[in-house]
């Protein structure tokens, strides 16, 4: 195997970006420094060439990518829609109908969690809708912006990654299928069966969703989140570093009517339009593929153009709220434009961070500027770092697999530890690169091949717990990074939609993510390797989370 062109240095750019972001609390500048650091590596230390590559090879191609432009457009349109909803009193009316179910801090957190689970089909839609909609309610209940961002982020990637009907499904199943296609004599394996069967084995995702209501119902927090919650309970300011939110209900004129449908109708229309467009684009794409089997809804959503659906869904939602405000004569045309502009300005920092994070993520990948995959070893090393390939090589070498019965028996410990090692590798890779899809694409085909070889053809069935747990570990570990990495797109959108300082969101959320990851290993992947049933481990993880929370957590209301 050809040696990696950069080795450990391929980890340096994301590490520089993450450390600088935490130290300086300037996410955009830190990401730019990480990109420039990577450009110095790929250009052999040529300062001026690195400066050129930073702009022309990394930043500009990322910005003009059609998929990214649609995501940026979706973010701006959603910000504008939320701005107009707030200005015309719709948000105040929505709060009034939600308030009976969220009269306390506990109720507010539970409502946020349940609404996050309800928006299961896309992580971007989840973060933007929940953050902008529930921020005024959480402010009123004295729930910190950091806690709201955590609640939103924890029901974005985890829910989309677990759902059988989401924009993630086709990508996940396709990567599993790629691994199966490389096997010899594995025609009995089915990608969809393995994908569905791995759901209970995605311990990190399940535990993340369980921890939220546990924290809400017990009223306990720990670490930086506890300090943020107590600061908010004391009535301290939201923080000078936090983005300015659009006009809230408290800033409205006294004679402005608070009508809930001015908020609910645009949001419902947006969700409906997004789902309709997902189905329409998915069917259109599948219509060009000859098949005797009628596509399922899961297949249709998986083939859909999600960025297209999100963009035009948000545009229709904005048009609806503008029409409502105009017909009811709540706002003049000038006021509508100002409100939309104020809402759009709120998400501009999110777009800047998202742009730079995407450029850094691409730099650590293996595809060319034009999006062409690598066909020969390190083909694009003049502008790509192949960080994921390096991390995968540290632990997984697919060519070195047992090929005799004696060698297979000697690999017992490897098999038992495989789900744990794979989870740690996927978590590290996704955290360093900020991409869940990239992590899945790198690891899933390799992991399926390796697991099948280690188990032996006789034992590597689609129902084998080790096979399911290893695949589940990749999917769960990939969500870990997407959930809490400072350079992850959903982490960025969560903090910005909640008007929370981005680094404050990362710092307060990370201890919870690390706790869930530790419980997922100690009470999940490790004992499963030694034959403990998944149906024993899942309730065991709930008990472990509760005990840790009661031991280290403190009630926010008590000082």
Residue pairs with C-beta under 8 A, 6 or more apart in sequence:
1 377
1 393
1 397
1 399
2 377
2 378
4 10
4 378
4 386
4 389
4 390
4 393
5 378
5 381
5 386
6 41
6 381
6 385
6 386
6 390
7 390
8 390
9 41
10 41
10 364
10 385
10 386
10 387
10 390
11 387
11 390
11 391
11 432
12 37
12 38
12 41
13 34
13 35
13 37
13 38
13 41
13 360
13 363
13 364
13 385
14 34
14 360
14 364
14 387
14 432
14 433
14 434
14 487
15 34
15 432
16 30
16 33
16 34
16 37
17 30
17 31
17 33
17 34
17 35
17 360
17 486
17 487
18 30
18 34
18 432
18 485
18 486
18 487
20 26
20 29
20 30
20 33
20 34
21 27
21 30
21 31
21 486
21 502
21 503
21 506
22 486
22 503
22 506
22 507
24 30
25 241
25 501
25 503
25 504
27 353
27 486
27 492
27 502
27 503
28 349
28 352
28 353
28 356
31 353
31 356
31 357
31 359
31 360
31 487
32 54
32 356
34 360
34 487
35 54
35 58
35 59
35 356
35 359
35 360
35 363
36 50
36 51
36 54
38 58
38 360
38 363
38 364
38 385
39 49
39 50
39 51
39 53
39 54
39 57
39 58
39 363
40 46
40 47
40 50
41 385
42 50
42 53
42 363
42 381
42 382
42 383
42 384
42 385
43 49
43 50
43 53
43 382
53 383
57 369
57 383
58 359
58 360
58 362
58 363
58 383
59 355
59 356
59 359
61 369
62 68
62 355
62 358
62 359
62 362
63 69
63 355
66 307
67 307
68 355
68 358
70 307
70 308
70 310
70 311
71 124
71 307
71 310
71 311
71 354
71 489
72 351
72 354
72 355
73 311
73 314
74 124
74 128
74 307
74 310
74 311
74 313
74 314
75 128
75 347
75 350
75 351
75 354
75 493
76 344
76 347
76 348
76 351
77 311
77 314
77 315
77 317
77 318
77 344
78 128
78 129
78 132
78 270
78 314
78 317
78 347
78 497
79 128
79 132
79 246
79 343
79 344
79 345
79 346
79 347
80 318
80 340
80 341
80 343
80 344
81 266
81 270
81 314
81 317
81 318
81 321
81 340
81 343
82 91
82 132
82 133
82 246
82 343
82 346
83 246
83 247
83 339
83 340
83 341
83 342
83 343
83 344
83 346
84 318
84 321
84 322
84 325
84 331
84 336
84 339
84 340
84 343
85 91
85 262
85 263
85 266
85 321
86 136
86 246
86 247
86 248
86 249
86 339
86 343
87 246
87 247
87 252
87 325
87 331
87 335
87 336
87 338
87 339
87 342
88 256
88 262
88 321
88 324
88 325
88 328
88 330
88 331
88 339
89 249
89 252
89 256
89 257
89 258
89 259
89 262
89 330
90 258
90 259
90 260
90 261
90 262
90 263
90 264
90 266
90 321
90 324
91 133
91 136
91 248
91 249
91 263
92 136
92 249
92 252
92 256
92 258
93 257
93 258
93 259
93 260
93 261
93 262
93 263
94 133
94 260
94 263
94 264
95 136
95 137
95 140
95 249
96 258
96 260
97 260
98 111
98 137
99 137
101 107
101 111
102 108
102 110
102 111
102 137
102 141
104 141
105 141
105 142
105 143
105 216
105 219
105 556
106 216
106 217
106 219
107 141
108 134
108 137
108 138
108 141
108 143
109 143
109 147
109 151
109 212
109 213
109 215
109 216
110 213
110 216
110 217
111 134
111 137
112 130
112 134
112 138
112 148
112 151
112 152
112 155
113 151
113 155
113 212
113 213
113 216
115 130
115 133
115 134
115 155
116 126
116 130
116 151
116 152
116 154
116 155
116 156
116 159
117 155
117 159
117 209
119 125
119 126
119 129
119 130
119 155
119 159
119 271
120 126
120 159
120 160
120 163
120 165
120 166
121 160
121 163
121 165
121 166
121 167
121 274
121 275
121 278
121 301
122 160
122 166
122 167
122 274
122 306
122 310
123 156
123 157
123 159
123 160
123 167
123 168
123 482
123 490
124 156
124 306
124 310
124 489
124 490
124 493
125 270
125 271
125 274
125 310
125 313
126 152
126 155
126 156
126 159
126 160
127 152
127 153
127 156
127 490
127 493
127 494
127 497
128 493
128 497
129 267
129 270
129 271
130 151
130 152
130 155
130 497
131 148
131 149
131 152
131 493
131 494
131 496
131 497
131 498
131 499
132 343
132 497
133 263
133 267
134 148
134 152
135 145
135 148
135 245
135 248
135 497
135 498
135 499
136 248
136 249
138 144
138 145
138 147
138 148
139 145
139 238
139 248
142 232
142 233
142 235
143 229
143 232
144 225
144 228
144 229
144 231
144 232
144 238
145 228
145 232
145 238
145 239
145 242
145 498
145 499
145 500
145 501
145 504
146 224
146 225
146 228
146 229
146 500
146 504
146 505
146 508
146 509
147 221
147 225
147 228
147 229
147 232
147 508
148 498
148 500
149 494
149 495
149 498
149 500
149 505
149 508
149 509
150 225
150 505
150 508
150 509
150 512
151 212
152 494
152 497
152 498
153 483
153 484
153 490
153 491
153 494
153 495
153 505
153 509
154 208
154 209
154 211
154 212
154 483
154 509
154 512
155 209
155 212
156 483
156 490
156 493
156 494
157 436
157 479
157 482
157 483
157 488
157 490
158 205
158 208
158 209
158 479
158 483
159 166
159 209
160 166
160 167
160 168
161 168
161 172
161 202
161 205
161 436
161 475
161 476
161 478
161 479
161 482
162 199
162 202
162 205
162 206
162 209
163 169
164 196
164 298
165 297
165 298
165 301
166 301
167 278
167 301
167 302
167 304
167 306
169 195
169 298
169 301
169 302
170 298
170 299
170 301
170 302
170 303
171 302
171 437
171 440
171 441
172 195
172 440
172 444
172 475
173 191
173 192
173 195
173 302
174 191
174 302
175 440
175 441
175 444
175 445
176 191
176 194
176 195
176 444
176 448
176 471
177 191
178 444
178 445
179 444
179 445
179 446
179 447
179 448
179 449
180 186
180 189
180 190
180 191
180 194
180 448
182 445
182 448
182 449
183 189
183 448
183 449
183 452
185 457
186 452
186 457
186 460
188 461
188 462
189 452
189 460
189 461
189 462
190 462
193 462
194 448
194 462
194 467
194 468
194 471
195 471
197 462
197 463
197 468
198 468
198 469
198 471
198 472
198 475
199 472
200 206
200 472
200 534
200 535
200 538
201 419
201 465
201 468
201 469
201 471
201 472
201 473
201 476
201 528
201 534
202 472
202 473
202 475
202 476
202 479
203 472
203 476
203 519
203 520
203 523
203 524
203 525
203 537
203 538
203 541
204 423
204 427
204 476
204 477
204 479
204 480
204 516
204 517
204 520
205 475
205 476
205 479
206 538
206 541
207 516
207 519
207 520
207 524
207 541
207 542
207 545
208 479
208 483
208 513
208 516
210 541
210 542
210 545
211 512
211 515
211 516
211 545
211 549
214 542
214 545
214 546
214 549
215 221
215 512
215 549
215 553
218 549
218 550
218 553
218 555
219 555
219 556
219 557
220 549
220 550
220 553
220 554
220 555
220 556
221 229
221 553
221 554
221 556
222 511
222 549
222 552
222 553
222 554
223 508
223 511
223 512
224 504
224 507
224 508
224 511
225 508
225 509
225 511
225 512
226 553
226 554
226 556
228 504
228 508
229 556
230 556
230 559
232 238
233 556
233 557
238 499
239 501
239 504
241 501
241 504
242 499
242 500
242 501
242 504
243 346
243 349
243 496
243 499
243 500
243 501
244 346
244 499
245 346
245 499
246 339
246 342
246 343
246 346
247 339
247 342
249 258
256 330
257 328
257 330
259 328
261 324
262 321
262 324
262 325
262 328
262 330
265 320
265 321
265 324
266 317
266 318
266 320
266 321
266 324
267 317
269 316
269 317
269 320
270 313
270 314
270 316
270 317
270 320
271 313
273 309
273 312
273 313
273 316
273 317
274 309
274 310
274 313
275 309
277 304
277 305
277 308
277 309
277 312
277 313
278 300
278 301
278 304
278 305
278 306
278 309
279 297
279 300
279 301
279 304
281 303
281 304
281 305
281 308
281 309
282 295
282 299
282 300
282 301
282 302
282 303
282 304
282 305
283 295
283 300
285 303
285 304
285 305
286 295
286 299
286 300
286 303
295 303
318 340
322 336
322 340
324 330
325 331
325 336
326 333
326 336
331 339
346 496
346 499
347 496
347 497
349 496
349 502
350 492
350 493
350 495
350 496
350 497
353 492
353 496
353 502
354 489
354 492
354 493
357 434
357 487
357 488
357 489
357 492
358 489
360 434
360 487
361 433
361 434
361 435
361 438
361 487
362 384
363 383
363 384
363 385
364 384
364 385
364 386
364 387
364 388
364 432
364 433
365 384
365 385
365 386
365 387
365 388
365 433
365 435
365 438
366 373
366 374
366 380
366 384
366 386
366 388
366 389
366 442
367 373
367 374
367 380
367 384
368 374
368 379
368 380
368 383
368 384
369 383
374 380
374 386
378 386
378 389
387 429
387 432
387 433
388 429
388 433
388 438
388 439
388 442
388 443
389 442
391 425
391 428
391 429
391 432
392 425
392 429
392 442
392 443
392 446
394 425
395 421
395 425
396 422
396 425
396 443
396 446
396 447
396 450
398 446
398 449
398 450
398 453
401 450
401 453
401 454
402 408
402 410
402 411
402 453
402 454
402 456
408 454
408 456
411 454
414 454
415 454
415 455
415 466
415 529
416 529
416 530
417 526
417 529
418 450
418 451
418 454
418 466
418 470
418 529
419 466
419 469
419 470
419 472
419 473
419 525
419 528
419 529
420 473
420 521
420 525
420 526
420 529
422 443
422 447
422 470
422 473
422 474
422 477
423 473
423 474
423 476
423 477
423 517
423 520
423 521
423 525
424 477
424 521
425 443
425 477
426 439
426 443
426 473
426 474
426 475
426 476
426 477
426 478
426 480
426 481
427 477
427 480
427 481
427 517
429 438
429 439
429 442
429 443
429 477
429 478
429 481
430 436
430 438
430 439
430 477
430 478
430 479
430 480
430 481
430 482
430 485
430 488
431 480
431 481
431 484
431 485
432 481
432 485
433 439
433 481
433 485
433 487
434 481
434 482
434 485
434 486
434 487
434 488
434 489
434 491
435 481
435 482
435 488
436 478
436 479
436 481
436 482
436 488
437 478
439 474
439 477
439 478
439 481
440 474
440 475
440 478
443 474
443 478
444 471
444 474
447 470
447 471
447 474
448 467
448 470
448 471
451 460
451 466
451 467
451 470
451 471
452 460
452 467
453 460
455 464
455 466
455 467
460 467
461 467
462 468
465 528
465 531
465 534
466 528
466 529
469 525
469 528
469 529
469 534
473 525
476 520
480 513
480 517
481 488
482 488
482 489
482 490
482 491
483 490
483 491
483 509
483 513
484 491
484 506
484 509
484 510
484 513
485 491
486 502
486 503
486 506
491 502
491 505
491 506
491 509
492 502
494 500
494 505
495 501
495 502
495 504
495 505
495 506
496 502
498 505
515 545
515 548
516 545
519 541
519 544
519 545
519 548
520 541
522 544
523 537
523 540
523 541
523 544
524 537
524 541
527 537
528 534
528 537
